[in-house]
Amino acid sequence: MRVLFFILAVGIALPASAQLPLTFDRYHGFDEMTAFLRQAAAAHPDLAALASLGRSHQGRELWLLTLTNRKTGPPEEKPALLIDGCLD
C-alpha cells in the first residue's frame, strides 16, 4: 500500500503553542493522518490550508497541506519546502 501526503511549508515557523499532538513512535494510517491534517487546518486557518491533489490508484485523497502566513503575502510568491511523506 502506498499513501501520499504532501506538506508545503512556505516562509513559516509555528510557535510551540501552535503545535498539534502527533507522535513519531508508531505508524499512523491514512485515516489518522487525514484527521490530523484536517485538525491542523481547522485549528490554524490563518496559517494552514488543506487541499486535495487528486486520488491515488486506491481511491484515497492525495492531501496537500500548505503552511504560510498569508498576512505576509500569497504562498506562490514565497520560497517553498516540499515534504513528501507517509509512504508505505
Rosetta silent file (secondary structure, phi, psi, omega in degrees, C-alpha in Angstrom):
SEQUENCE: MRVLFFILAVGIALPASAQLPLTFDRYHGFDEMTAFLRQAAAAHPDLAALASLGRSHQGRELWLLTLTNRKTGPPEEKPALLIDGCLD
SCORE:     score description
SCORE:     0.000 S_00000001
   1 L     0.000  136.592  179.528    0.000    0.000    0.000 S_00000001
   2 L  -124.637  123.680 -179.328    1.332    3.445   -0.878 S_00000001
   3 L  -122.386  134.472 -178.660   -0.108    6.560    0.771 S_00000001
   4 L  -116.212  134.380  169.895    0.970   10.082   -0.086 S_00000001
   5 E  -131.318  135.657  177.843    0.774   13.215    1.990 S_00000001
   6 E  -118.180  133.536  174.110    2.373   16.445    0.886 S_00000001
   7 E  -121.816  123.122  179.103    3.163   19.316    3.219 S_00000001
   8 E  -109.942  110.224 -179.631    4.259   22.557    1.608 S_00000001
   9 E  -100.000  121.192 -175.304    5.855   24.919    4.104 S_00000001
  10 E  -123.925  102.699  173.707    6.188   28.430    2.814 S_00000001
  11 L    52.712   52.873 -176.341    8.002   31.000    4.958 S_00000001
  12 L  -146.586  144.457  170.966    6.557   29.980    8.326 S_00000001
  13 L  -131.799  118.827 -178.504    7.666   28.880   11.775 S_00000001
  14 L   -81.678  133.376  174.849    4.904   27.697   14.104 S_00000001
  15 L   -67.898  159.299 -178.555    5.226   28.691   17.759 S_00000001
  16 H   -56.368  -34.496 -179.229    5.255   25.897   20.344 S_00000001
  17 H   -67.997  -16.550 -177.972    1.705   26.832   21.375 S_00000001
  18 H   -94.028   -4.123 -177.529    0.506   26.113   17.824 S_00000001
  19 L   -69.950  140.152  175.970    1.835   22.547   17.713 S_00000001
  20 L  -103.185  144.960 -176.747   -0.692   19.728   17.396 S_00000001
  21 L   -69.409  125.451  173.856   -0.017   16.389   19.110 S_00000001
  22 L  -155.385  118.300 -178.693    1.421   13.751   16.787 S_00000001
  23 L   -90.419  157.633 -179.976    3.848   11.109   17.988 S_00000001
  24 L  -119.186   27.087  179.990    6.538    9.512   15.875 S_00000001
  25 L  -100.630    7.778  178.369    6.850    6.275   17.826 S_00000001
  26 L  -159.958  167.967  177.787    4.445    4.320   15.632 S_00000001
  27 L   -77.814  134.679  175.692    2.912    4.170   12.157 S_00000001
  28 L  -107.696  122.492 -178.436   -0.076    6.442   11.564 S_00000001
  29 L   -74.713  176.101 -176.410   -2.537    5.135    8.986 S_00000001
  30 H   -57.207  -48.263 -177.705   -4.337    7.097    6.301 S_00000001
  31 H   -63.040  -40.398  179.787   -7.447    7.872    8.356 S_00000001
  32 H   -67.979  -41.709  178.416   -5.413    9.067   11.338 S_00000001
  33 H   -68.277  -37.092  176.407   -3.160   11.255    9.191 S_00000001
  34 H   -61.810  -43.991  178.024   -6.186   12.665    7.362 S_00000001
  35 H   -61.584  -41.582  178.793   -7.761   13.553   10.705 S_00000001
  36 H   -63.109  -45.131 -179.924   -4.514   15.214   11.817 S_00000001
  37 H   -63.226  -41.903  177.763   -4.246   17.281    8.627 S_00000001
  38 H   -64.656  -40.663  178.258   -7.880   18.381    8.911 S_00000001
  39 H   -63.468  -42.885  179.830   -7.359   19.264   12.582 S_00000001
  40 H   -61.762  -45.519 -179.444   -4.244   21.283   11.745 S_00000001
  41 H   -66.615  -39.250 -179.775   -6.020   23.236    9.008 S_00000001
  42 H   -70.978  -36.738 -177.869   -9.101   23.864   11.185 S_00000001
  43 H   -73.739  -24.912 -175.825   -7.058   24.897   14.227 S_00000001
  44 L  -136.390   63.091 -177.030   -4.914   27.369   12.271 S_00000001
  45 L   -64.230  -20.684  177.996   -6.889   28.702    9.290 S_00000001
  46 L   -78.423  -14.919 -177.187   -4.668   31.789    9.188 S_00000001
  47 L  -120.867  -22.009 -172.442   -1.573   29.597    8.645 S_00000001
  48 E  -129.393  142.340  176.167   -2.729   26.311    7.094 S_00000001
  49 E  -136.921  129.113 -179.893   -4.831   25.299    4.096 S_00000001
  50 E  -105.484  131.787  178.625   -5.708   21.700    3.197 S_00000001
  51 E  -142.071  157.439  176.525   -6.460   20.721   -0.388 S_00000001
  52 E   -99.488  134.650  176.455   -6.662   17.504   -2.371 S_00000001
  53 E   -89.493   -6.283 -176.865   -4.327   16.989   -5.331 S_00000001
  54 E   139.650 -156.505 -178.697   -6.484   14.135   -6.602 S_00000001
  55 E  -127.150  149.085  176.856   -6.868   10.469   -5.740 S_00000001
  56 L   -75.510  175.898  177.427   -4.465    7.546   -5.541 S_00000001
  57 L   -67.592  -14.427  175.349   -4.973    4.352   -7.527 S_00000001
  58 L   -93.352    1.573  177.499   -6.712    3.041   -4.370 S_00000001
  59 L    86.474    9.913  179.429   -9.150    5.961   -4.421 S_00000001
  60 L   -89.954  148.375  177.976   -7.654    7.807   -1.437 S_00000001
  61 E   -63.350  142.693  170.488   -7.189   11.562   -1.368 S_00000001
  62 E  -101.826   99.824 -171.794   -3.678   12.889   -2.030 S_00000001
  63 E   -81.538  143.211  172.085   -3.576   15.688    0.542 S_00000001
  64 E  -124.056  117.170  175.575   -1.620   18.928    0.245 S_00000001
  65 E  -106.439  113.772  178.937   -1.244   20.973    3.437 S_00000001
  66 E   -98.532  124.785  178.989    0.111   24.432    2.674 S_00000001
  67 E  -111.796  119.396  177.976    1.598   26.276    5.650 S_00000001
  68 E  -163.653  154.898  173.435    2.191   30.002    5.269 S_00000001
  69 L   -89.570  102.060 -176.121    1.471   33.325    6.904 S_00000001
  70 H   -68.115  -15.426  176.852   -0.921   34.828    4.374 S_00000001
  71 H   -67.644  -22.629 -179.579   -0.532   38.237    6.051 S_00000001
  72 H   -98.977    9.319  176.719    2.947   38.421    4.513 S_00000001
  73 L   124.232  167.097 -179.042    1.743   37.543    1.021 S_00000001
  74 L   -72.133  151.161 -178.035    0.425   34.625   -1.027 S_00000001
  75 H   -60.166  -29.465 -177.830    2.299   31.313   -0.918 S_00000001
  76 H   -66.099  -15.732 -177.576    3.009   31.456   -4.656 S_00000001
  77 H  -103.951   12.445 -177.209    5.300   34.460   -4.079 S_00000001
  78 L  -122.624  156.114  172.091    7.475   32.823   -1.363 S_00000001
  79 L   -62.342  154.238 -174.975   10.259   30.242   -1.310 S_00000001
  80 L  -133.972  159.955  173.731    8.925   26.766   -0.535 S_00000001
  81 E  -131.208  124.263  178.544    9.902   23.448    1.026 S_00000001
  82 E  -102.010  125.632  174.961    8.111   20.282   -0.076 S_00000001
  83 E  -114.372  116.745 -178.266    7.904   17.400    2.401 S_00000001
  84 E  -109.535  114.607 -174.593    6.635   14.187    0.842 S_00000001
  85 E  -143.327 -175.090  178.822    5.931   11.565    3.484 S_00000001
  86 L    64.182   41.755  177.115    3.914    8.685    4.835 S_00000001
  87 L   -90.517  133.177 -179.966    4.927    6.342    2.040 S_00000001
  88 L  -126.128    0.000    0.000    4.292    2.704    2.698 S_00000001
